[in-house]
Amino acid sequence: MHRTELANRRTLMAYVKTAIALCAASVALIQLLDDKLLGLLGWVLLPLSLTVLLIGLYDYNRVKKSINEEKKDGGL
């Protein structure tokens, strides 16, 4: 059971890392490049990074709830 909980945390950290990378890429595209098309891509990546973070948090809580229910049932 402990390994499953740790795997769930690692998955959340992967989502967070991806969201941070998307946000950093977004800021770089917006601030560092003068191309309008790349600037637009940067503005598209910004809400995408927030979406990835929210999906990760939702998935983490969903799996955590499932793990806790399995503990109560005496499953894993």
N, CA, C and O atoms as CSV, one atom per row, in Angstrom:
chain,resi,resn,atom,element,x,y,z
A,1,MET,N,N,0.834,-1.191,0.000
A,1,MET,CA,C,0.000,0.000,0.000
A,1,MET,C,C,0.879,1.256,0.000
A,1,MET,O,O,0.575,2.242,-0.671
A,2,HIS,N,N,1.956,1.198,0.754
A,2,HIS,CA,C,2.846,2.358,0.847
A,2,HIS,C,C,3.454,2.692,-0.517
A,2,HIS,O,O,3.603,3.864,-0.861
A,3,ARG,N,N,3.801,1.671,-1.285
A,3,ARG,CA,C,4.381,1.899,-2.612
A,3,ARG,C,C,3.370,2.571,-3.530
A,3,ARG,O,O,3.736,3.407,-4.356
A,4,THR,N,N,2.106,2.210,-3.387
A,4,THR,CA,C,1.062,2.817,-4.217
A,4,THR,C,C,0.901,4.297,-3.881
A,4,THR,O,O,0.730,5.127,-4.774
A,5,GLU,N,N,0.955,4.618,-2.605
A,5,GLU,CA,C,0.863,6.027,-2.201
A,5,GLU,C,C,2.047,6.828,-2.722
A,5,GLU,O,O,1.886,7.957,-3.184
A,6,LEU,N,N,3.232,6.240,-2.645
A,6,LEU,CA,C,4.425,6.935,-3.152
A,6,LEU,C,C,4.363,7.113,-4.661
A,6,LEU,O,O,4.777,8.150,-5.179
A,7,ALA,N,N,3.856,6.122,-5.365
A,7,ALA,CA,C,3.706,6.234,-6.816
A,7,ALA,C,C,2.725,7.353,-7.170
A,7,ALA,O,O,2.927,8.078,-8.144
A,8,ASN,N,N,1.672,7.488,-6.380
A,8,ASN,CA,C,0.703,8.551,-6.614
A,8,ASN,C,C,1.362,9.918,-6.418
A,8,ASN,O,O,1.104,10.844,-7.186
A,9,ARG,N,N,2.200,10.046,-5.408
A,9,ARG,CA,C,2.915,11.309,-5.176
A,9,ARG,C,C,3.897,11.605,-6.306
A,9,ARG,O,O,4.021,12.750,-6.739
A,10,ARG,N,N,4.596,10.572,-6.785
A,10,ARG,CA,C,5.531,10.769,-7.892
A,10,ARG,C,C,4.795,11.237,-9.139
A,10,ARG,O,O,5.292,12.080,-9.885
A,11,THR,N,N,3.613,10.686,-9.359
A,11,THR,CA,C,2.819,11.098,-10.515
A,11,THR,C,C,2.411,12.563,-10.391
A,11,THR,O,O,2.456,13.308,-11.370
A,12,LEU,N,N,2.015,12.973,-9.193
A,12,LEU,CA,C,1.673,14.379,-8.974
A,12,LEU,C,C,2.881,15.267,-9.238
A,12,LEU,O,O,2.750,16.317,-9.866
A,13,MET,N,N,4.048,14.860,-8.770
A,13,MET,CA,C,5.252,15.658,-9.000
A,13,MET,C,C,5.591,15.744,-10.484
A,13,MET,O,O,6.115,16.763,-10.933
A,14,ALA,N,N,5.305,14.707,-11.247
A,14,ALA,CA,C,5.527,14.750,-12.696
A,14,ALA,C,C,4.591,15.768,-13.347
A,14,ALA,O,O,4.998,16.508,-14.242
A,15,TYR,N,N,3.343,15.800,-12.895
A,15,TYR,CA,C,2.406,16.809,-13.410
A,15,TYR,C,C,2.892,18.213,-13.065
A,15,TYR,O,O,2.853,19.108,-13.909
A,16,VAL,N,N,3.349,18.409,-11.830
A,16,VAL,CA,C,3.829,19.729,-11.403
A,16,VAL,C,C,5.056,20.133,-12.222
A,16,VAL,O,O,5.164,21.277,-12.662
A,17,LYS,N,N,5.974,19.196,-12.422
A,17,LYS,CA,C,7.178,19.485,-13.201
A,17,LYS,C,C,6.816,19.869,-14.633
A,17,LYS,O,O,7.403,20.793,-15.195
A,18,THR,N,N,5.858,19.169,-15.222
A,18,THR,CA,C,5.421,19.480,-16.578
A,18,THR,C,C,4.774,20.859,-16.636
A,18,THR,O,O,5.015,21.625,-17.569
A,19,ALA,N,N,3.951,21.174,-15.637
A,19,ALA,CA,C,3.297,22.483,-15.605
A,19,ALA,C,C,4.322,23.605,-15.472
A,19,ALA,O,O,4.190,24.644,-16.117
A,20,ILE,N,N,5.341,23.403,-14.642
A,20,ILE,CA,C,6.385,24.418,-14.475
A,20,ILE,C,C,7.165,24.604,-15.778
A,20,ILE,O,O,7.486,25.728,-16.163
A,21,ALA,N,N,7.464,23.497,-16.449
A,21,ALA,CA,C,8.200,23.585,-17.718
A,21,ALA,C,C,7.376,24.320,-18.772
A,21,ALA,O,O,7.913,25.143,-19.513
A,22,LEU,N,N,6.091,24.031,-18.843
A,22,LEU,CA,C,5.232,24.733,-19.800
A,22,LEU,C,C,5.150,26.217,-19.480
A,22,LEU,O,O,5.172,27.054,-20.383
A,23,CYS,N,N,5.056,26.543,-18.203
A,23,CYS,CA,C,4.990,27.945,-17.794
A,23,CYS,C,C,6.296,28.662,-18.127
A,23,CYS,O,O,6.277,29.796,-18.605
A,24,ALA,N,N,7.427,28.009,-17.877
A,24,ALA,CA,C,8.726,28.619,-18.186
A,24,ALA,C,C,8.877,28.825,-19.690
A,24,ALA,O,O,9.379,29.859,-20.130
A,25,ALA,N,N,8.449,27.854,-20.467
A,25,ALA,CA,C,8.513,27.992,-21.924
A,25,ALA,C,C,7.610,29.132,-22.384
A,25,ALA,O,O,7.961,29.888,-23.290
A,26,SER,N,N,6.461,29.243,-21.759
A,26,SER,CA,C,5.524,30.309,-22.107
A,26,SER,C,C,6.131,31.680,-21.849
A,26,SER,O,O,6.061,32.567,-22.699
A,27,VAL,N,N,6.722,31.847,-20.685
A,27,VAL,CA,C,7.339,33.130,-20.341
A,27,VAL,C,C,8.497,33.435,-21.287
A,27,VAL,O,O,8.669,34.575,-21.718
A,28,ALA,N,N,9.279,32.427,-21.604
A,28,ALA,CA,C,10.406,32.628,-22.518
A,28,ALA,C,C,9.921,33.054,-23.898
A,28,ALA,O,O,10.490,33.960,-24.506
A,29,LEU,N,N,8.880,32.410,-24.387
A,29,LEU,CA,C,8.359,32.766,-25.710
A,29,LEU,C,C,7.763,34.170,-25.729
A,29,LEU,O,O,7.895,34.895,-26.714
A,30,ILE,N,N,7.113,34.542,-24.644
A,30,ILE,CA,C,6.480,35.865,-24.588
A,30,ILE,C,C,7.533,36.972,-24.431
A,30,ILE,O,O,7.469,37.991,-25.118
A,31,GLN,N,N,8.488,36.773,-23.536
A,31,GLN,CA,C,9.423,37.838,-23.181
A,31,GLN,C,C,10.666,37.915,-24.065
A,31,GLN,O,O,11.137,39.009,-24.375
A,32,LEU,N,N,11.188,36.788,-24.462
A,32,LEU,CA,C,12.505,36.786,-25.083
A,32,LEU,C,C,12.495,36.867,-26.603
A,32,LEU,O,O,13.502,37.235,-27.209
A,33,LEU,N,N,11.384,36.531,-27.221
A,33,LEU,CA,C,11.345,36.526,-28.677
A,33,LEU,C,C,10.414,37.616,-29.186
A,33,LEU,O,O,9.384,37.902,-28.576
A,34,ASP,N,N,10.781,38.213,-30.297
A,34,ASP,CA,C,9.974,39.299,-30.855
A,34,ASP,C,C,8.983,38.823,-31.910
A,34,ASP,O,O,8.201,39.623,-32.424
A,35,ASP,N,N,9.004,37.553,-32.237
A,35,ASP,CA,C,8.101,37.014,-33.247
A,35,ASP,C,C,6.680,36.943,-32.684
A,35,ASP,O,O,6.466,36.380,-31.610
A,36,LYS,N,N,5.718,37.507,-33.397
A,36,LYS,CA,C,4.334,37.544,-32.910
A,36,LYS,C,C,3.711,36.158,-32.832
A,36,LYS,O,O,2.935,35.877,-31.919
A,37,LEU,N,N,4.043,35.296,-33.778
A,37,LEU,CA,C,3.490,33.944,-33.766
A,37,LEU,C,C,3.993,33.162,-32.556
A,37,LEU,O,O,3.221,32.453,-31.911
A,38,LEU,N,N,5.266,33.287,-32.249
A,38,LEU,CA,C,5.810,32.608,-31.069
A,38,LEU,C,C,5.279,33.231,-29.779
A,38,LEU,O,O,5.080,32.532,-28.785
A,39,GLY,N,N,5.053,34.533,-29.792
A,39,GLY,CA,C,4.432,35.185,-28.632
A,39,GLY,C,C,3.025,34.665,-28.396
A,39,GLY,O,O,2.608,34.456,-27.257
A,40,LEU,N,N,2.300,34.459,-29.491
A,40,LEU,CA,C,0.951,33.888,-29.378
A,40,LEU,C,C,1.014,32.477,-28.824
A,40,LEU,O,O,0.197,32.098,-27.986
A,41,LEU,N,N,1.978,31.701,-29.287
A,41,LEU,CA,C,2.167,30.356,-28.758
A,41,LEU,C,C,2.464,30.403,-27.257
A,41,LEU,O,O,1.993,29.551,-26.503
A,42,GLY,N,N,3.229,31.378,-26.833
A,42,GLY,CA,C,3.511,31.549,-25.407
A,42,GLY,C,C,2.257,31.815,-24.611
A,42,GLY,O,O,2.087,31.279,-23.516
A,43,TRP,N,N,1.363,32.650,-25.156
A,43,TRP,CA,C,0.106,32.930,-24.450
A,43,TRP,C,C,-0.817,31.719,-24.434
A,43,TRP,O,O,-1.645,31.592,-23.532
A,44,VAL,N,N,-0.692,30.831,-25.410
A,44,VAL,CA,C,-1.494,29.603,-25.417
A,44,VAL,C,C,-0.944,28.604,-24.388
A,44,VAL,O,O,-1.703,27.884,-23.740
A,45,LEU,N,N,0.377,28.576,-24.253
A,45,LEU,CA,C,0.992,27.639,-23.312
A,45,LEU,C,C,0.713,27.993,-21.858
A,45,LEU,O,O,0.688,27.106,-21.004
A,46,LEU,N,N,0.506,29.256,-21.564
A,46,LEU,CA,C,0.283,29.675,-20.177
A,46,LEU,C,C,-0.971,29.035,-19.574
A,46,LEU,O,O,-0.868,28.421,-18.512
A,47,PRO,N,N,-2.147,29.147,-20.198
A,47,PRO,CA,C,-3.307,28.463,-19.619
A,47,PRO,C,C,-3.187,26.936,-19.706
A,47,PRO,O,O,-3.760,26.213,-18.891
A,48,LEU,N,N,-2.438,26.460,-20.699
A,48,LEU,CA,C,-2.229,25.014,-20.799
A,48,LEU,C,C,-1.457,24.502,-19.588
A,48,LEU,O,O,-1.746,23.418,-19.083
A,49,SER,N,N,-0.483,25.270,-19.122
A,49,SER,CA,C,0.276,24.850,-17.940
A,49,SER,C,C,-0.614,24.802,-16.701
A,49,SER,O,O,-0.480,23.902,-15.873
A,50,LEU,N,N,-1.505,25.752,-16.576
A,50,LEU,CA,C,-2.449,25.735,-15.452
A,50,LEU,C,C,-3.389,24.541,-15.558
A,50,LEU,O,O,-3.715,23.912,-14.552
A,51,THR,N,N,-3.822,24.231,-16.769
A,51,THR,CA,C,-4.705,23.085,-16.986
A,51,THR,C,C,-4.009,21.783,-16.602
A,51,THR,O,O,-4.617,20.924,-15.963
A,52,VAL,N,N,-2.758,21.631,-16.979
A,52,VAL,CA,C,-2.001,20.425,-16.627
A,52,VAL,C,C,-1.884,20.306,-15.114
A,52,VAL,O,O,-2.033,19.214,-14.565
A,53,LEU,N,N,-1.620,21.416,-14.437
A,53,LEU,CA,C,-1.515,21.393,-12.977
A,53,LEU,C,C,-2.836,20.988,-12.334
A,53,LEU,O,O,-2.854,20.181,-11.405
A,54,LEU,N,N,-3.934,21.543,-12.822
A,54,LEU,CA,C,-5.245,21.216,-12.251
A,54,LEU,C,C,-5.618,19.756,-12.508
A,54,LEU,O,O,-6.192,19.102,-11.637
A,55,ILE,N,N,-5.301,19.246,-13.684
A,55,ILE,CA,C,-5.567,17.831,-13.977
A,55,ILE,C,C,-4.747,16.949,-13.042
A,55,ILE,O,O,-5.250,15.947,-12.534
A,56,GLY,N,N,-3.488,17.316,-12.811
A,56,GLY,CA,C,-2.637,16.547,-11.901
A,56,GLY,C,C,-3.179,16.529,-10.482
A,56,GLY,O,O,-3.201,15.482,-9.834
A,57,LEU,N,N,-3.613,17.681,-9.999
A,57,LEU,CA,C,-4.186,17.749,-8.650
A,57,LEU,C,C,-5.475,16.938,-8.546
A,57,LEU,O,O,-5.702,16.243,-7.555
A,58,TYR,N,N,-6.307,17.031,-9.566
A,58,TYR,CA,C,-7.551,16.260,-9.568
A,58,TYR,C,C,-7.260,14.762,-9.557
A,58,TYR,O,O,-7.865,14.010,-8.793
A,59,ASP,N,N,-6.328,14.334,-10.411
A,59,ASP,CA,C,-5.979,12.924,-10.496
A,59,ASP,C,C,-5.379,12.428,-9.184
A,59,ASP,O,O,-5.699,11.330,-8.730
A,60,TYR,N,N,-4.511,13.233,-8.577
A,60,TYR,CA,C,-3.900,12.859,-7.300
A,60,TYR,C,C,-4.972,12.640,-6.229
A,60,TYR,O,O,-4.957,11.632,-5.523
A,61,ASN,N,N,-5.894,13.588,-6.116
A,61,ASN,CA,C,-6.946,13.465,-5.100
A,61,ASN,C,C,-7.878,12.290,-5.377
A,61,ASN,O,O,-8.337,11.625,-4.449
A,62,ARG,N,N,-8.157,12.037,-6.649
A,62,ARG,CA,C,-9.022,10.919,-7.003
A,62,ARG,C,C,-8.378,9.589,-6.623
A,62,ARG,O,O,-9.029,8.720,-6.042
A,63,VAL,N,N,-7.109,9.437,-6.950
A,63,VAL,CA,C,-6.397,8.194,-6.639
A,63,VAL,C,C,-6.189,8.061,-5.132
A,63,VAL,O,O,-6.293,6.962,-4.586
A,64,LYS,N,N,-5.898,9.162,-4.464
A,64,LYS,CA,C,-5.720,9.132,-3.006
A,64,LYS,C,C,-6.998,8.663,-2.320
A,64,LYS,O,O,-6.954,7.865,-1.383
A,65,LYS,N,N,-8.128,9.163,-2.790
A,65,LYS,CA,C,-9.409,8.745,-2.230
A,65,LYS,C,C,-9.631,7.255,-2.468
A,65,LYS,O,O,-10.111,6.549,-1.581
A,66,SER,N,N,-9.288,6.783,-3.639
A,66,SER,CA,C,-9.426,5.365,-3.959
A,66,SER,C,C,-8.521,4.505,-3.071
A,66,SER,O,O,-8.929,3.441,-2.605
A,67,ILE,N,N,-7.309,4.967,-2.845
A,67,ILE,CA,C,-6.375,4.233,-1.976
A,67,ILE,C,C,-6.915,4.170,-0.557
A,67,ILE,O,O,-6.870,3.116,0.078
A,68,ASN,N,N,-7.423,5.286,-0.054
A,68,ASN,CA,C,-7.964,5.302,1.299
A,68,ASN,C,C,-9.174,4.391,1.434
A,68,ASN,O,O,-9.360,3.763,2.476
A,69,GLU,N,N,-9.999,4.310,0.393
A,69,GLU,CA,C,-11.154,3.405,0.425
A,69,GLU,C,C,-10.696,1.949,0.447
A,69,GLU,O,O,-11.290,1.116,1.132
A,70,GLU,N,N,-9.636,1.644,-0.306
A,70,GLU,CA,C,-9.079,0.286,-0.300
A,70,GLU,C,C,-8.521,-0.066,1.068
A,70,GLU,O,O,-8.644,-1.208,1.512
A,71,LYS,N,N,-7.908,0.904,1.742
A,71,LYS,CA,C,-7.382,0.665,3.089
A,71,LYS,C,C,-8.510,0.310,4.050
A,71,LYS,O,O,-8.385,-0.615,4.853
A,72,LYS,N,N,-9.616,1.053,3.961
A,72,LYS,CA,C,-10.758,0.803,4.843
A,72,LYS,C,C,-11.358,-0.571,4.592
A,72,LYS,O,O,-11.792,-1.244,5.528
A,73,ASP,N,N,-11.383,-0.993,3.321
A,73,ASP,CA,C,-11.949,-2.288,2.972
A,73,ASP,C,C,-10.996,-3.437,3.285
A,73,ASP,O,O,-11.378,-4.605,3.212
A,74,GLY,N,N,-9.772,-3.105,3.630
A,74,GLY,CA,C,-8.791,-4.141,3.900
A,74,GLY,C,C,-8.247,-4.771,2.641
A,74,GLY,O,O,-7.757,-5.900,2.670
A,75,GLY,N,N,-8.328,-4.053,1.533
A,75,GLY,CA,C,-7.894,-4.579,0.224
A,75,GLY,C,C,-6.398,-4.720,0.133
A,75,GLY,O,O,-5.837,-5.729,0.561
A,76,LEU,N,N,-5.756,-3.734,-0.412
A,76,LEU,CA,C,-4.306,-3.799,-0.616
A,76,LEU,C,C,-3.648,-3.732,0.701
A,76,LEU,O,O,-2.420,-3.770,0.781
